[in-house]
């Protein structure tokens, strides 16, 4: 099952550091691959918009310049993120 965990980089309620830690410690077949995977710059229309890390079917994505209400803070970028996830396309455009 494809899984996306995302946070705004400025979210003080559900911060990306906590999400990264629980995904890294999640016991699953891709745990070692996820932990070893590099963080990759995420771009929308060629503009750096955050970063992501993926292994097998799990992705952690951090939305730059966004807080707890990422869709409100970065609507275009979050739309692209959801679209790419649903259509199983490349993260960066």
N, C-alpha and C positions, 0 to 999 in steps of 0.2 A: 504494500500500500504506500503510495507516495505520501511523504509527510513533510510539511513546511512549518518551521518554527521561526517566527519573526518578531523583532522588537525594534522600536525606535531607539537610536543611539543615545538620546537624552531622556529616556523614560526612567523616572525615578521610582515608579511603582513596580513595574515588571522589567527589570533591567536586563540587558543582553548578557551581562557577565553571568548572572544566575542561570539564564537559559543555556548558555554555552556549557556551564558546569554540569547541569543535569543531563544534557544531551551527550556530553563526553562520558559521563558515568552510567548512562543507560546501558543495560546489558542486552546486547543484540548481536546478530552475526556480523554487522558492519562496524562495531565499536572501534576496533583497532584502526580500520581504514579511516573512519571519521576523525579520530584523534590525530592521525598522521597527516590528514589532508590540509593543504594550505588555505589560508584565507585569500579569497580572490576578489578583486575590485569589481563591484557591480555597477554597470553603467546603464543609463536610460538615454537614448538618443545621443550616445557618445559622451555624456556628462557623468562623471563619477557620482554615484548616488548612494553608496554604502559598500558593504562587502558581504560575501557569503562563503559558506563552507559546505561541501556536499560529499556524501559517500553513499553509494548504492542508491537507495530511495529516500534518504533523509537529508534535508537541507536546513541549515540555520542561516537566516538572512537578517542583516542589520540595516535599517533604513537611516541614512544620514540626515541630520538636521530635522529629526522628528522626535516627538515625545510619546506619551501614552496614547495619544490620538493620532497615530501615524497617518491614517487615511485623510484626516483633516489637515495635518501639517504638510504632507507631501502627496496630494491626491493623484497626480499624474504618475508618480513613481510607484505608489502602492497599486494603482490600477494595472500598471505594466507587470508588477510582481505577481498579482493574482492571475492575470491573463496568461503569463508564462507558465505558472504552476498548473493551471487547469488544462492548458493545451500541451503541457509537457514540452515546452520550447526552451531554447537557451535563455539563461537569466539576463544576459546583457544584450542591449540593442544598440 
